[in-house]
Amino acid sequence: MKTRLLTLITLVTTSCANLPYQTTSSKCLFPIDSAYLGGLINYSLDVDEIDSEERLELEDLTFATCKSGSKLLILAPVPLAYPEKKVQLTLSNKVIASIKIADKSYRESRIEIQNNNFVNPSEVTQKRIKKEYTLGQKAKNTFTREEVKQVMMDKPLKGIISSEFGVKRFINGQPRNRHIGLDIAASEGTPVQVPLAGNIILSDNFFYKGNVVYIDHGDGLVSSYSHLSSRAVDVGQVVSSGEVLGFVGSTGRVTGPHLHWEVFYLGIPINPEIFLKIKY
C-alpha cells in the first residue's frame, strides 16, 4: 500500500503546508474517536514523546495533526472502502500504536428510476457529468488555512432520515456507488440552513445532484447540499450558522423531495452524524 507521509517540522498551531496530508491543523475541535468505515480516527499521543524531526506515518490514510496541551491528536478520515481491520501508526518506521477499525455494517437500498437518462446517460450527458464531477472533486478537496472556529454542526433542517450514510445502493437492480451522504426527507420548499459557518465555494446545478451548494468550513472540512429546489447563496459569500442556503427540492436524480447532505474531511466523505451537536 502506498504510504502518505506527514513530517512534523514544528508542533505549532498553524498550518504548515499546502497539502492536507502534510498539514498540522490549527484547531483541536474535532469529534471524539469514531474509528470505523466512514468515520474519523481521533487518536492522541503525548507531545513529549515525539521529536520534531521524526517522521510520523499512518499507513496509507490521509491525516492531519493538531496540538492540544500536552497531546498531539492524529485526525484521519476512514474511507468507506478501506480494506484493513486496523492501521499502524509509526514514528520513524517504528510502530507506536495499532488502531483498530471497528466493524460497521451498512444496509442495502434498492430503488427504481423511471427516467432512463438518469440510469444510462447519453454521450452528451456523460460529458456534462464528467465536467461536474471534476468541479465536485475540486470543491471537496478544498483546504484553506482559515481557522475553523468549531466543527460541531447544527441540523440543516428538521426532517426524517430517509437514507443513512454508507448505504449500499442498487438502482434498477444494478449496483451503484455507495451513498456518501445523509438524506433528510422534508416538504418541497423547506428552508435548508447553514449548519456551520464557512465560505461558499460552489453553487451550481448538476445533472445528478441538481441544485447543489458546497461550503468550505476551513482546515480541510467541507460540506455539500444537493437536490435543492433553489439556491440562496453565491460563490464567494461568507455564511454563518443558521443562514438559509437554499430550499429542499427534487432536482437531479431523486425519487422525492429531500436534502442530500455530505461532509468531507481532507477530501474523504465521512458520516455527517459524527459532527451533529444533537444526534437524530
PAMI-387082 format. One line per field, with one value per residue (C-alpha): x, y, z. Coordinates in steps of 0.001 Angstrom, whole numbers, padded with zeros to 6 digits. Each point is the difference from the previous one (the first is absolute). Example, Ala and Ser with C-alpha at 12.3 -4.5 7.8 and 13.67 -1.06 7.14 Angstrom:
x = c(012300; 001370)
y = c(-004500; 003440)
z = c(007800; -000660)
% end
This chain:
x = c(000000; 001113; 001072; -000831; 002406; -000339; 003242; -000274; 002239; -001346; -002869; -001751; -003643; 000129; -000092; 003431; -000578; -002353; -001050; -002446; 002002; 003025; -001897; -000098; -003590; -000373; -002774; -000656; -003777; -000763; -002473; 000988; 001539; -002316; 002383; -002271; -000568; -001299; 001050; 002849; 003033; 000884; 003041; 002184; 003725; 002088; 001890; 003031; 000510; 000438; 003092; -000914; 002449; -001579; -002351; -003547; -001937; -003474; 000376; -001979; -002567; -000109; 000329; 000730; 001166; -000644; 001465; -002276; 001945; 002394; -001736; 000443; -003222; 000112; -003071; -000701; -003193; -000622; -001300; -003079; 001963; 003050; 000987; 001936; -001252; 002733; 002543; 003512; 001329; 003762; 002623; 003229; -001016; -000638; -003546; -001291; -003698; -002410; -003385; -002964; -002552; -003302; -002446; -003010; -002689; -001974; -003329; -000909; -002378; -001773; -001834; -001603; 000644; -002412; 002003; 002509; 002324; 000697; 000913; 001800; 000942; 000479; 003462; -000800; -001205; 003089; 002173; -002004; 000273; 003781; 000361; -002175; 001904; 003231; -001579; -001251; 003392; 001694; -002556; 000136; 003817; 000114; 002428; 000367; 002159; -002996; -000512; -003196; -001578; -001835; -000990; -003164; -002976; -003662; -002604; -000430; -003759; -002656; -001034; 000101; 003167; -001072; 003400; 003023; 003634; 001835; -003000; 000835; -002107; -001638; -001791; -002341; 001688; 003546; 002644; 001020; 002365; -000489; -002194; 002510; -002476; -002960; -003447; -002549; -003538; -002098; -002674; 000908; 001133; 001090; 002900; 003448; 002189; 003770; 001051; 003467; 001525; 002158; 000532; -002083; 002417; -002504; -003627; -001263; -002444; 001326; -001544; -000082; 000090; -002391; 000406; 003029; 002013; 003466; 001283; 003655; 000125; 003804; 002809; -001101; -003644; -002495; -003732; -002493; -003792; -001741; -003398; -001010; -003040; 001969; 003247; 000140; 003785; 002725; 003656; 002261; -002713; 000900; -002815; -000767; -001774; -003745; -000005; -002172; 002123; -002861; -003265; -000842; -000842; 000036; 002465; 002496; -000322; -002532; -003170; -001488; 000814; 002834; 003374; 003111; 002649; 003683; 002964; 003628; 003169; 003268; -001987; -001438; -003785; -000908; -003222; -001575; -001597; 003444; -000064; -003523; -000316; -003283; -000376; -003032)
y = c(000000; 003485; 001971; 003654; 001857; 002797; 001651; 001826; 002990; 001885; -000706; 003309; 000946; 001314; -001793; -000975; -001127; 000254; -003638; -001390; -003109; 002175; 002418; 000689; 001050; 003295; -001133; -003108; 000186; -003197; -002629; -002879; -003072; -001698; -002521; -001911; -000168; 003438; 001411; 002084; -001147; 002382; -001491; 001806; -000192; 001657; 002856; -000525; -003445; 001410; 001617; 002709; -001495; -003453; -001173; -000965; -002359; -001561; -002600; 001139; 002212; 003732; 001800; 003251; 000827; 002667; 000766; 000158; 000778; -002893; -002145; -000328; -001130; -002149; 000752; -002439; -000550; -003694; -000686; -002211; -002438; -000188; -003705; -000331; -000860; 002049; 002639; 000406; 003312; 000199; 002481; -000143; -003484; -001283; -001137; 001993; -000873; -002305; 001638; -002324; 000831; -001078; -002155; 001877; -001477; 002049; -001054; -000355; 002331; -000908; 002683; 000284; 003011; 000387; 002614; -002145; 002971; 000010; -003702; -000210; 003587; 000960; 000857; 003703; -000316; -001993; 002935; 002256; -002529; -000208; 003779; 000222; -002870; 001973; 003084; -002079; -001652; 003390; 001318; -002938; 000053; 003686; 000731; 003510; 001347; 001832; -001199; -001931; 001454; -003202; -003202; -001149; 000788; 000871; -001961; 001573; -000582; -001945; -003173; -003783; -001848; -001824; -001502; -000302; 000543; -003029; -001819; -002496; 001158; -001870; 001990; -001960; -003155; 001160; 000672; 003672; 002121; -000013; 002685; 002532; 002393; 000212; 000401; 002036; -000085; 003162; 001883; 001808; 003541; -000688; 002396; -001623; 001794; 000263; -002419; 001504; 003313; 000064; 001237; -000999; -001585; -001499; 000798; -001621; -002368; -003523; -002882; -002481; 002364; 002608; 003373; -000437; 002144; -000695; 001759; 000206; 000096; 000184; -002402; -002618; -000209; 000381; -000716; -000166; 000225; -001545; -000225; 003505; 001540; 003255; 001428; 003105; 000539; 000869; -000995; 002138; 000736; -000342; -001718; -000462; -002836; 000286; 001899; -001450; -001486; -001379; -001938; -003697; -001238; -002939; 001162; -002453; -003779; -000484; -001910; 002793; 003301; -000217; 001467; -002031; 001207; -000929; 000763; -000368; 000151; 000205; -000916; -003237; -000344; -000888; -000435; 003446; -001238; -000008; 003792; 000597; 001841; -001827; -003477; -001070)
z = c(000000; -000785; 003051; 000500; 002207; 002494; 001038; 003304; -000527; 002998; 002351; -000413; -000304; -003555; -003319; -001255; -003588; -002948; -000231; 002573; 000861; 000812; 002171; 003688; 000626; 001826; 002339; 002100; -000025; -001848; 001280; 002234; -001573; -002503; -001534; -002361; -003753; -000916; 003371; 001392; 001970; 002831; 001733; 002531; 000762; 002686; -001651; 002249; -001548; -003520; -001428; -002507; -002498; 000082; -002741; 000922; -002295; 000042; -002738; -003060; 001735; -000608; 003324; 001773; 003504; 002569; 003394; 003033; 003182; 000539; -002610; -003747; -001672; -003136; -002150; -002837; -002001; -000729; -003540; -000322; -002153; 002286; -000078; 003272; 003510; 001634; -000931; 001381; 001234; -000344; 001102; -002027; -001226; 003530; 000778; 002978; -000216; -001794; -000472; -000492; -002687; 001527; -001912; -001316; -002173; -002486; -001459; -003665; -001821; -003231; -001945; -003409; -002252; -002931; -001924; -001901; -000573; 003759; -000172; -003340; -000930; -003628; -001336; 000147; 003587; 000961; -001086; 002307; 002852; -000436; 000144; 003109; 001636; -000433; 001587; 002921; 000509; 000118; 002484; 002413; 000021; 000917; 002807; 001375; 002765; 001406; 003559; 000626; 003135; 000851; -001804; 001758; -002207; 000346; -001948; -003457; 000249; 001875; -001747; -000113; -001004; -003144; -000803; 002266; -000835; -001426; -001471; -002770; -002925; -002864; -002700; -002264; 001269; -000815; 002693; 000238; 002065; 003769; 001516; 001346; 001571; 002322; -001566; 001950; -001385; 000303; -001890; -003207; 000807; 003595; 000821; 000319; 002516; 000163; 002787; 000452; -001094; -003108; -003539; -003041; -002464; -002462; -000811; -003194; -001677; -000644; -001927; 002895; 002984; -001390; 001692; 002239; 002418; 001453; 003137; 001079; 003799; 000200; 000951; -002545; 001086; -002878; -000274; -002890; -000409; -003021; -001767; 001094; -001687; -000075; 001369; 002211; 000065; -002485; -000393; 002195; 002530; 003695; 001906; 003693; 001790; -000392; -003300; -002763; -002803; -002067; 000083; -000047; -003469; -002367; -002648; -001474; 000412; 002794; 000840; 002100; 001754; 002502; 000940; -000776; 002478; -000320; 002255; -001122; 002059; -001936; -003109; 001455; 000508; 003583; 001939; 000592; 003225; 001623; -000066; 001293; 003334; 000602; -001481; -001963)
% end
